[in-house]
Amino acid sequence: MDNNLQWDEFIKVEMRVGTVITAEIFEEARNPSYKMTIDFGKYGLRKTSAQITKLYKPEEIIGKQIVAVTNFPEKQIANIMSQCLVLGAMGRGQQVTLINPESNIENGTRIG
């Protein structure tokens, strides 16, 4: 089975750096997660949820820069419309470690 992406497919995925502005427990979600608002600079504020509760507390991620896919279609998750997909590495026991830049860079910067 050939599941390799072609270059022209990959460049369509917009992964951008954003700063977490708000994070709170998402009580309405099926799986433990946080509701978040992320600032992507000139690309605006986006709402989403992330199942990152095993390694992070809400107050630890506010102000943290993360990487997210910003050009997926919006998706209804419980009572919010998710506007981006926060990226993380899946570890043991479904622990998600956020992907973030080594140093602060401008919000909205594209990952390439």
C-alpha positions as CSV (number, residue, x, y, z in Angstrom):
1,M,0.0,0.0,0.0
2,D,1.5,3.3,-1.1
3,N,0.6,6.0,1.4
4,N,3.5,8.4,0.6
5,L,2.5,12.0,0.2
6,Q,3.5,13.9,-2.8
7,W,5.2,17.3,-2.3
8,D,2.3,19.2,-3.7
9,E,0.0,17.5,-1.1
10,F,2.3,18.3,1.8
11,I,2.7,22.0,1.1
12,K,-1.1,22.3,1.3
13,V,-1.0,21.6,5.1
14,E,-0.6,24.9,7.0
15,M,1.2,24.2,10.3
16,R,1.6,27.5,12.1
17,V,3.0,28.7,15.5
18,G,0.5,30.2,17.9
19,T,0.4,31.3,21.6
20,V,-2.2,29.8,23.9
21,I,-4.3,32.6,25.3
22,T,-6.9,30.6,27.3
23,A,-7.1,27.1,28.5
24,E,-9.7,25.5,30.7
25,I,-11.1,22.1,31.4
26,F,-13.6,21.0,28.7
27,E,-16.3,19.5,30.8
28,E,-18.6,18.7,27.9
29,A,-16.0,16.7,26.0
30,R,-16.2,12.9,25.9
31,N,-12.5,12.4,26.6
32,P,-10.5,14.5,29.1
33,S,-9.4,17.6,27.3
34,Y,-9.0,21.4,27.5
35,K,-10.8,24.2,25.6
36,M,-8.2,26.6,24.2
37,T,-8.0,29.9,22.4
38,I,-4.8,30.3,20.4
39,D,-3.4,33.5,18.9
40,F,-2.0,33.0,15.4
41,G,-1.0,36.7,14.9
42,K,-2.3,38.0,11.5
43,Y,-4.3,34.7,11.1
44,G,-6.4,35.6,14.1
45,L,-7.6,33.8,17.3
46,R,-8.8,30.2,16.9
47,K,-10.6,28.0,19.3
48,T,-10.0,24.3,19.7
49,S,-9.8,21.5,22.2
50,A,-6.8,19.2,23.0
51,Q,-6.5,16.0,24.9
52,I,-3.4,17.0,26.7
53,T,-4.6,16.7,30.3
54,K,-2.2,13.9,31.3
55,L,1.0,16.1,31.1
56,Y,-0.3,19.6,31.3
57,K,-2.4,21.8,33.6
58,P,-4.3,24.7,32.0
59,E,-2.2,27.3,33.8
60,E,1.0,25.7,32.5
61,I,0.0,26.1,28.8
62,I,-1.3,29.6,28.9
63,G,1.3,31.8,27.2
64,K,3.0,28.7,25.7
65,Q,3.7,28.7,22.0
66,I,2.5,25.6,20.2
67,V,2.2,24.3,16.6
68,A,-1.2,23.6,15.0
69,V,-2.7,22.8,11.6
70,T,-4.8,25.9,10.7
71,N,-6.3,24.9,7.4
72,F,-8.5,21.9,8.2
73,P,-12.2,22.4,8.0
74,E,-13.9,23.4,11.3
75,K,-15.1,20.5,13.3
76,Q,-17.9,20.4,16.0
77,I,-16.5,19.0,19.3
78,A,-19.2,18.9,22.0
79,N,-20.4,22.5,22.2
80,I,-17.5,24.3,20.4
81,M,-16.4,24.5,16.8
82,S,-12.7,23.5,16.6
83,Q,-10.8,25.8,14.2
84,C,-7.4,24.2,14.3
85,L,-5.6,21.0,15.3
86,V,-2.9,21.3,18.0
87,L,0.0,19.0,17.2
88,G,1.7,16.7,19.7
89,A,3.6,13.5,20.0
90,M,1.8,10.4,21.3
91,G,3.7,8.8,24.1
92,R,3.0,5.8,26.4
93,G,-0.5,5.7,27.9
94,Q,-1.8,8.2,25.3
95,Q,0.2,11.0,26.9
96,V,0.4,13.8,24.4
97,T,3.6,16.0,24.4
98,L,3.0,19.4,22.7
99,I,5.2,20.3,19.8
100,N,6.5,23.8,20.2
101,P,9.3,26.0,18.9
102,E,12.6,26.1,20.8
103,S,12.5,29.9,21.2
104,N,9.7,32.4,20.8
105,I,8.9,33.4,17.3
106,E,6.1,35.5,15.7
107,N,2.7,34.0,16.0
108,G,1.4,32.8,12.6
109,T,4.8,31.7,11.4
110,R,4.4,28.8,9.1
111,I,6.2,25.5,9.7
112,G,7.8,24.2,6.6
